[in-house]
């Protein structure tokens, strides 16, 4: 049995993709007989019962919190294996927590094994406000420190590997792709009562699942008019945190849609299937293109739901070759809308897409395969 120490900037009941991912990985490893400790910020809400040991001694990962975290970790046998869920904006200090990176380097120097799971590496370095440039530069310094102390690096999408490699400064370090699984509880059938609450029997129901950030919301705003004003007159179900606020914005621009646009608000992963399964088609645009780090897309694939998405600079070739999703260039909202309209009138193609997506998910992205990869790597390291 391996003892895992997972360091994360968020963990349930905190809401977020890293939170969901960390919980899934931790519980999957426990299910496989491993001992798992998660070190994360405190939460005011009581955490659900689990065999995962959750520790909050690290506070918000400020320099004085890290002393307490070090003392708490030192109570466990050395060398310790720290699996760090890395997002540069997750650990405080306005996304510039160099203290935390140096602390990890010290742990590595003392013999602990540091592994990084890189969900996002750093923000783009480009002309703009001085603060943005400063953050981008600090991110690169943080990356150099991390790449100098890590024994192994995992990445949520293959595109991160060539971005990270130069910051190893010639050091040979293994970087492998570790896909992000879906954050849904599998159910067999759609809930008819849920569908009836949003749409009549013959009316199409399209949906979007996400957190409604500015860029994704802008893409939806560009594509939705052609879809919503089509002869099919579909209803739209917005699923996820901040969906209600996005609905209000949408209705303010398009008052005539008020009876056809619905929002669920935040939905727990245990209930998510009920809402995704009732949608005939999911519209999932992403500003950098669909990729294997998009947990919202993973959830739709896992349930066999047909997806229209965007292709961009982070889109892996498998999305095109698998035929598992309908793609349109991120810069062409008209093509995105046309693809959605075509699928709305073609139930056969929607069914084919759903099957292809579910097959792709089962072949490449399941939680069991991700946990097995981590355990195999642990055996290699010992």
N, C-alpha and C positions, 0 to 999 in steps of 0.2 A: 504493500500500500504506500502510495506517495502522498506526502503532505503538501498541499498547494496553498500559497498565500497570494490571493488576488487583490491587487491594489486598483481601486476604481474611484473616479470622481463622482459617481452617482450609483445608487442601488435602490431597488424598490423599498418603500413606496414612492421614491422619486421617479418622475416621469421623464423618459428619454430613451433614445436608441441604445446608448451605452449601458444604461440601467437594465433594460430588458435583456440585452446580450449577456451581460455579466451574470444576471440571475440564471439564465438558461445554461450557460457554461458551468457555473458553480453546481447547480442541481444535477446536471448530467454527469459530472464527475463524481458527485456523491452517490448517485444511482449506481455507478460503476465500482463502488467500493472505496473511493478515495476520500481522504480527509481534507476538507476545504475550509479555509479561513478567508473571509472577505474583509478588507480594510477600506472603509469608506467614510464620508462625512456623516454626522449624526442627522437624524430625522425626528421631527416632533411626533410623528405618527408611530404607533406600535407596529413592529414588523411581524409578518405572518410566521407561524411556526414552521421550522425547517431544520434539517440536519446540517445545513450550512451554518458555520459559526461566523456571525457578523460582529465586527469590532469597529468602534468609532473613536479610538484613542487618537487617531491622526487628525481629528478635527477637520479643518479646511485646508490642510497641507501648508500652513504658514510655517515660517522657519522655526517658531517656538513650538508649533504642533509636532513638527518632525522629530523633536527630541523625545516627546512622549511616545510617538510611533516607534522610534528606534528601541526604546526600553521595552515596549510591549512585544515587539518582534523578537528581541533577544531572549525572551523567556522560552522560546521554542528552540529545539535542537538545530545546531548549525551543521552543514550549510543549508540555508533556507532558499526555497525556490519562489521568487517573486514574479508573478505574471501581471504586468502593468498594462491596464487598458488605457492606451495613450490617445488623448486628444489635447492639443496644446492649450485650448481655451477652457479646459475642464478643471484645472487645478488652481484657479484663483490668480491673484496678483494681475488682474486685467490681461489674462492670457500670456503672462510673461513670468511664470514661476521658475526661474532659473535655480532658485534654492532647492526645489524638489529634484531637479535633474542632478545637481551636485550631490544631493543626499543619496540618490540611487548609485551614483558613481562611487561614493564612499562605501556603500553596502557591498558593491561588487569587489572593491579592493580588499574588503575584509573576508571575502570568500563566498558571499551569497551569489546565487545564480539569478541574473536579471534577464527576463524575457519580456519583449515588448509586443503587444498587440496594437498595431498602429491603425486606428480607425480613420484618422486624418493626420497628415504629416505637418504641414505648416501653411500659412496663408501665402498667397501669391505676392511676390516682390515686384511692384510696379510703381510708376509715378502716381502720386496722389498726396493726400494729407500727410503731414510729417508724422503724426501718431501712427498711421497705418504702416508707413515705411519702417518706423522704429520697431513696431511689433513684428513685422516680417523679418527684420534682421535679428531680433532677439530669438525668434523661433528657430532660426538657422543655427544660432549658437547653442540653443537647447538641444537641437537635433544632433549636433556634433558631440556634445557631452553624452547623450543617450547612446549613440552609435558606438562610442568608445567604451561604454560600460556593459552593454548588452551581450549576452552569450548567444542569443538567437532573436530574430525579429520575424514576427508574423505581420502580414498586411491584409487588410480587408478586401482590397482589389489589387490585381497585378500591376496596375499603373503606378502604384506608390513605390514599387521596387526601384525603378531607374531614378526616381526623385530622391530616394533616401541614400542610394549607394555612394554618391560622391561625398556625403558627409561622414562616411566611415574612414575617410582620409587614407585609403589604401589598405585598411585593416580587412582581413578576410572574415566575413561574418555571413552566416546563412540567413537568407531572407526568403520566406515561403508564403504562399497564398493560403489564408485560412478563411474560407467564406463565412458570411454572416447568415445564420439560419432564420427562418420565419419566427415571429413572436406570437403565434396563434395556437389555440387548443383545437385540435382537429375534431370536427363533428361531421356526421355523414350527410345530413340533409339540410336544406334551407328551411328557415322558419317562416311558414306561410303567414302567420300573424304579423310578423315584422314587416313583410312586404306589403300586406294590406294597409298598413298604417301610412304608407308613403305613395302608393300608386294603385290605379285601377287594374283590373285583370289583364286587359289588352295593351296597356300603356308600357313602353320601355322604361326601365329604371337604370340609369347610369350612375356611377359612383366615383368618388375619389377618397383615398385613404392617405392621411399624412398629418403633418403638424402645421401646415399653412404658413410657411415662411414666405418672406417677401417675393423671392424669385419664383418659387413654384406657383404662388398665387397669381403673379403677373402672367405666367404662361397659361394658366387656366382662364384668366380673364380674356386673353387674346383668342382662345380657341372656343370658348363656350357659346358665344352668340350664334355662330353658324350651326352648332349642334342643337341648342335649345330652341332656336327659331325654325328648325326644320319641320317638315310636315308631320313627322312622327310625334312631335310635342312631348319629348321624354320628361320624366321627373328626374331630379338630381339629388342624390344622397351624399352629403358631406360627412365623412367619418373621421373622428380623431380630435385631439386637443386643438383648441382654437377654431374649430370648424364653425361654431356659432357666430364668432366675430366675423369670419369670412362670409358667412351667409348674409349678415347684416350689410356688409360692404357691397356684396353682389346685388342684393335687393335694392339698395339705395341707387344703384346704377340702372337696374332693370326691374322696376316695380311690378311689371306685368308677370314676372316669374314667381311672385311671392307664394303662390299656392303650389308651385312645382319644385321648390328648392327646400330641402330639409337638412337639418344638422343634428348629429348625435351628441356633440361634445366629446370629452374624453371617454374612451371605451376600454375597459380592462381586457387584457389578452384572453382571459377565459370567456369573454362575451363577444369578442371581435368576429368570430366566425359567423355568428347569427346575422351580422350586418353585411359582411362581404358576400356571403353566399346568396343573398337575395338580389344582388346587382347583376343585371344582364351583361354589363361591360364596365370595366374600370378604366378611367382616364388618369394616367400616372406620368405626367411630364416632369422632367428633371432638367435643371439648367445646364448641367454638365453631361447629360445623357444618362440613361439607365445603366446601372452597374451592380455588381454583386454585393455592394455595401448598403444598398437601399432596402432596409427591412420592410418598408411598406410594399415594395414590389415582391419581396420574398413571400410575404403573407398571401398575396394574391396568387402567386404561382403554386404555393403549397396546397391551396384549396382548389386548384384547377379553374381559376377564374380568368376569362380572357382579358387581356390588357392591351391598350394602346399607349405607347410611350415614345420617348424621344431618343434619338441617337446624338451623342456628343463626344467630346474628346476623351472622356473616361469610360466610354462604352466598350466593353470587351467584345471580341469577334464572335463569341459563342451566342450572343443575342441574335445576330444575323443568321448564323449557320444553323442554329437549332430550329428556327421558325417558331419559337415559343411565344413571341410577342409581335405585335404589329408596330413597326417603327416609322417615325417621320423625323426629319432633321429638326433639331431644336430651334433653328432660326426660321422655320416655316410653319407657323401656326395654322395656315390654311390647309396644308397637307395633313397635319395632325387632325384637324376637324373633319376633313374628307375621309380619312381612314376610320374615324369613329362612326361617321354616317354610313359608310359602306358596311361596317360590321353590325350596326344596329338592324340592318335589313337582311342579314345573312346568318341565320342561326346555325347553319352547318359549319361555317367558317369559325364562328365563335366557339362551337363545341370542339373543333379541331385544335384551335389555339389553346383552349383550356387543357386538353389532354397533353399537348406538346409541352406546355408550361409545367404541368405537374410531373411529367416524365423527367424534364430537365432538373427540376428541384430534387426529385428522389435520387437522381444519378449524381448530383454535384453538391447539394446544399443542406442535407439533413443534419439535424443536431447530433445524431448518433455518430455520423461520419466525422464531424468536427471534433467531438470529444475523443473519438478513437485516434485521430491524428495527434492531438495533444498528448494522449497517454503513450502513444508509440514514440513520440519525441522525448518524453520523459524517460522511457526505458533506454533510448539511445544515449542519453546524457549521463546515465548512472554508471 
